[in-house]
Amino acid sequence: MDSFSGLLRKDYHLSKSWMLTWFIFMLLILFLAFGVSEYTDQRLVVFAALMILGFTHLWFIPGIMMSYLRVEAKTQLWLHNPQSTKVLILSKVAIALMYQIISQLFLTVAGLLILNYYLTPDMINGISGMGHLAKPIFLLNIFLIAFSLYVTCWILFYWTVYHALGKYPRIKRMRWLVLLLFFIVWNSLESLFLRISLFKQWLYTWKIQALGGGSFHYENNQWTTEVSTTMIPIIPFILYTVLGICLFYLSSWLLDKKVEV
């Protein structure tokens, strides 16, 4: 446990400057968007900024993980660290996840404050009060984190396979082509499965309600917004979670083979 805590501290100190830069960037964007909204009386500007910042979190953990991997590729510490690769990767993912949760919490609170400043419940069509946004917003945050983790598992897998193929001189120069072919084949198979009616019907057996989107309208010197919800299937979420875990363990196994990166 002490060794894992040490890894967490190392990865935290390695990336804290990135997180500080990101928070400063978010604050600047929000203040700038708020100022433009107030000056031009175009409230859509600040809401657009919130949406853009929110959806950048789809690639938040993958971005941090790629930065970690670049550092490891330069230092070659994977080859000499006594800890298992799963622990080494898990430490980096844990720190990146912590950063993303903090960032999303900050953005959620900022968004609710801005929403409360600009809009009253009677100006929002599609819900009976601000409190009804709690569940959709919570599920949206969960989706952003889950998608970010899933993409991270794929990036880790491709990165590991790319360096593993470097051990074979005959295909070393064609590693990108191998990964591209794998990507095409995998997505083609996934598309074929989704075309099977019984399989598609099974995927949509259980659903939960989540925030689907919204639109803004300006009429009679007053802003109103339409909030819509949508139904999200649960089974695909479970399947992608299992796939992500498998990719994580497969990547860890390949790195445990002392792949030189």
C-alpha positions as CSV (number, residue, x, y, z in Angstrom):
1,M,0.0,0.0,0.0
2,D,2.9,2.4,0.8
3,S,4.5,1.7,-2.6
4,F,1.2,2.4,-4.4
5,S,0.9,5.7,-2.4
6,G,4.4,6.5,-3.5
7,L,3.4,5.9,-7.2
8,L,0.3,8.1,-6.7
9,R,2.5,10.9,-5.3
10,K,4.9,10.6,-8.2
11,D,2.2,10.7,-10.8
12,Y,0.5,13.6,-9.0
13,H,3.7,15.7,-9.0
14,L,4.4,14.8,-12.6
15,S,1.0,16.1,-13.8
16,K,-0.1,18.8,-11.3
17,S,1.2,21.6,-13.6
18,W,-1.0,20.3,-16.4
19,M,-4.0,20.4,-14.1
20,L,-3.3,23.9,-12.9
21,T,-2.9,25.1,-16.5
22,W,-6.3,23.4,-17.4
23,F,-8.1,25.2,-14.5
24,I,-6.6,28.5,-15.4
25,F,-7.7,27.9,-19.0
26,M,-11.3,27.0,-17.9
27,L,-11.6,30.1,-15.7
28,L,-10.3,32.4,-18.5
29,I,-12.8,30.9,-21.0
30,L,-15.7,31.2,-18.6
31,F,-14.9,34.7,-17.6
32,L,-14.4,35.7,-21.2
33,A,-17.7,34.1,-22.3
34,F,-19.6,35.6,-19.3
35,G,-18.2,39.0,-20.2
36,V,-19.2,38.7,-23.8
37,S,-22.7,37.5,-22.8
38,E,-23.2,40.5,-20.5
39,Y,-21.8,43.0,-23.0
40,T,-23.8,41.8,-26.0
41,D,-26.8,40.4,-24.1
42,Q,-26.3,37.1,-25.9
43,R,-26.6,34.5,-23.2
44,L,-26.0,31.7,-25.7
45,V,-22.3,32.6,-25.6
46,V,-21.7,31.5,-22.1
47,F,-23.8,28.4,-22.4
48,A,-21.9,27.4,-25.6
49,A,-18.6,27.8,-23.7
50,L,-20.0,25.5,-20.9
51,M,-21.0,22.9,-23.4
52,I,-17.7,23.0,-25.3
53,L,-15.7,22.8,-22.0
54,G,-17.9,20.0,-20.8
55,F,-17.5,17.8,-23.8
56,T,-13.7,18.3,-23.9
57,H,-13.8,16.0,-20.9
58,L,-14.5,13.1,-23.3
59,W,-10.8,13.2,-24.0
60,F,-9.6,14.4,-20.6
61,I,-8.2,11.2,-19.1
62,P,-6.9,10.0,-22.5
63,G,-5.0,13.2,-22.9
64,I,-3.3,12.9,-19.5
65,M,-2.6,9.3,-20.1
66,M,-0.9,10.0,-23.4
67,S,1.3,12.5,-21.6
68,Y,2.2,9.9,-19.0
69,L,3.0,7.4,-21.7
70,R,5.3,9.8,-23.5
71,V,7.3,10.4,-20.3
72,E,7.5,6.6,-19.7
73,A,8.7,6.1,-23.3
74,K,11.5,8.5,-22.8
75,T,12.6,7.2,-19.3
76,Q,12.1,3.5,-19.9
77,L,11.2,3.1,-16.2
78,W,8.7,0.3,-17.1
79,L,11.6,-2.0,-17.6
80,H,13.1,-1.5,-14.2
81,N,10.2,-0.8,-11.7
82,P,9.6,-3.8,-9.4
83,Q,5.9,-3.0,-9.3
84,S,3.5,-4.9,-11.6
85,T,2.4,-3.1,-14.7
86,K,-1.2,-3.1,-13.6
87,V,-0.3,-1.1,-10.5
88,L,1.8,1.3,-12.5
89,I,-1.0,2.0,-15.0
90,L,-3.7,2.0,-12.3
91,S,-1.8,4.8,-10.4
92,K,-1.8,7.0,-13.5
93,V,-5.4,6.3,-14.3
94,A,-6.4,7.0,-10.6
95,I,-4.7,10.4,-10.7
96,A,-6.2,11.3,-14.1
97,L,-9.6,10.2,-12.9
98,M,-9.3,12.4,-9.8
99,Y,-8.4,15.4,-12.0
100,Q,-11.4,14.7,-14.2
101,I,-13.8,14.4,-11.3
102,I,-12.6,17.7,-9.8
103,S,-12.7,19.4,-13.1
104,Q,-16.3,18.2,-13.9
105,L,-17.5,19.1,-10.4
106,F,-16.1,22.6,-10.9
107,L,-17.7,22.9,-14.3
108,T,-21.0,21.5,-13.0
109,V,-21.2,24.0,-10.1
110,A,-20.2,26.9,-12.4
111,G,-22.8,25.8,-14.9
112,L,-25.6,25.6,-12.3
113,L,-24.6,29.1,-11.0
114,I,-24.7,30.6,-14.5
115,L,-28.0,28.8,-15.3
116,N,-29.5,30.1,-12.1
117,Y,-28.2,33.6,-12.8
118,Y,-29.7,33.8,-16.3
119,L,-32.7,31.5,-16.2
120,T,-35.6,31.1,-13.7
121,P,-37.5,27.8,-13.6
122,D,-40.5,29.2,-15.4
123,M,-38.2,30.1,-18.4
124,I,-37.2,26.4,-18.8
125,N,-39.6,24.3,-20.9
126,G,-39.4,20.5,-20.5
127,I,-38.9,20.4,-16.7
128,S,-41.0,21.4,-13.8
129,G,-38.1,22.9,-11.8
130,M,-34.4,23.2,-11.5
131,G,-34.3,20.1,-9.2
132,H,-35.4,17.9,-12.1
133,L,-32.1,18.6,-13.8
134,A,-30.1,16.9,-11.0
135,K,-30.4,13.3,-12.3
136,P,-29.8,14.1,-16.0
137,I,-26.8,16.2,-15.1
138,F,-25.4,13.5,-12.8
139,L,-25.8,10.8,-15.5
140,L,-24.2,13.1,-18.1
141,N,-21.1,13.5,-15.8
142,I,-21.0,9.7,-15.4
143,F,-21.2,9.2,-19.1
144,L,-18.3,11.7,-19.7
145,I,-16.1,9.8,-17.1
146,A,-17.0,6.4,-18.5
147,F,-16.4,7.3,-22.1
148,S,-13.1,8.9,-21.2
149,L,-12.0,5.8,-19.3
150,Y,-13.1,3.6,-22.2
151,V,-11.1,5.6,-24.7
152,T,-8.1,5.5,-22.4
153,C,-8.2,1.7,-22.4
154,W,-8.1,1.6,-26.2
155,I,-5.3,4.2,-26.3
156,L,-3.3,2.1,-23.8
157,F,-3.9,-1.0,-25.8
158,Y,-2.9,0.5,-29.2
159,W,0.2,2.1,-27.6
160,T,1.2,-1.2,-26.1
161,V,0.7,-3.2,-29.3
162,Y,2.5,-0.6,-31.3
163,H,5.6,-0.9,-29.2
164,A,5.3,-4.7,-28.9
165,L,5.3,-5.0,-32.7
166,G,8.6,-3.1,-32.7
167,K,10.3,-6.3,-31.6
168,Y,9.7,-7.8,-35.0
169,P,11.9,-6.2,-37.7
170,R,9.8,-7.4,-40.6
171,I,6.7,-5.5,-39.6
172,K,8.3,-2.7,-37.5
173,R,7.9,-0.2,-40.3
174,M,4.3,-1.2,-40.9
175,R,3.1,-1.1,-37.3
176,W,0.7,1.8,-38.0
177,L,-0.8,-0.2,-40.9
178,V,-1.4,-3.2,-38.6
179,L,-3.1,-1.0,-36.0
180,L,-5.2,0.7,-38.7
181,L,-6.3,-2.7,-40.2
182,F,-7.2,-3.9,-36.7
183,F,-9.3,-0.8,-36.1
184,I,-11.2,-1.2,-39.4
185,V,-11.8,-4.9,-38.8
186,W,-13.0,-4.4,-35.2
187,N,-15.4,-1.6,-36.1
188,S,-16.7,-3.5,-39.1
189,L,-17.5,-6.5,-36.9
190,E,-19.1,-4.3,-34.3
191,S,-21.3,-2.7,-37.0
192,L,-22.3,-6.2,-38.3
193,F,-23.4,-7.2,-34.9
194,L,-25.5,-4.1,-34.5
195,R,-27.3,-4.9,-37.7
196,I,-28.6,-8.1,-36.2
197,S,-32.2,-7.3,-35.1
198,L,-32.3,-9.7,-32.2
199,F,-29.0,-8.5,-30.8
200,K,-30.0,-4.9,-31.2
201,Q,-33.3,-5.6,-29.5
202,W,-31.4,-7.2,-26.6
203,L,-29.1,-4.3,-26.3
204,Y,-32.1,-1.9,-25.7
205,T,-33.8,-4.1,-23.2
206,W,-33.1,-1.8,-20.2
207,K,-32.9,1.9,-20.4
208,I,-32.5,4.9,-18.1
209,Q,-33.5,8.5,-18.7
210,A,-30.7,11.1,-19.2
211,L,-30.2,14.6,-20.5
212,G,-30.7,14.6,-24.2
213,G,-30.0,18.2,-25.2
214,G,-31.4,21.7,-25.2
215,S,-32.1,24.7,-27.3
216,F,-32.3,28.4,-26.6
217,H,-34.8,31.0,-27.9
218,Y,-35.0,34.7,-27.6
219,E,-38.4,36.3,-28.0
220,N,-40.1,39.4,-26.5
221,N,-36.9,40.5,-24.8
222,Q,-36.8,37.2,-22.9
223,W,-34.7,34.1,-23.1
224,T,-36.2,30.6,-22.8
225,T,-34.7,27.2,-23.2
226,E,-36.1,23.8,-24.2
227,V,-34.6,20.9,-22.2
228,S,-35.1,17.4,-23.6
229,T,-34.3,14.0,-22.2
230,T,-33.5,10.7,-23.9
231,M,-33.4,7.0,-23.0
232,I,-29.9,5.4,-22.7
233,P,-29.6,1.6,-22.9
234,I,-27.7,0.0,-20.0
235,I,-26.5,-3.3,-21.6
236,P,-24.0,-1.6,-24.0
237,F,-22.6,0.3,-21.1
238,I,-22.0,-3.0,-19.3
239,L,-20.4,-4.6,-22.4
240,Y,-18.1,-1.6,-23.0
241,T,-17.1,-1.7,-19.3
242,V,-16.1,-5.4,-19.6
243,L,-14.3,-4.7,-22.9
244,G,-12.4,-1.8,-21.3
245,I,-11.3,-4.0,-18.4
246,C,-10.1,-6.7,-20.8
247,L,-8.1,-4.2,-22.8
248,F,-6.6,-2.9,-19.6
249,Y,-5.5,-6.4,-18.5
250,L,-4.2,-7.3,-21.9
251,S,-2.2,-4.2,-22.2
252,S,-0.8,-4.8,-18.7
253,W,0.1,-8.4,-19.7
254,L,2.0,-7.2,-22.8
255,L,3.9,-4.6,-20.8
256,D,4.8,-7.2,-18.1
257,K,6.6,-9.0,-21.0
258,K,9.1,-6.0,-20.6
259,V,8.2,-4.4,-23.9
260,E,10.8,-1.8,-24.6
261,V,9.0,1.5,-25.3
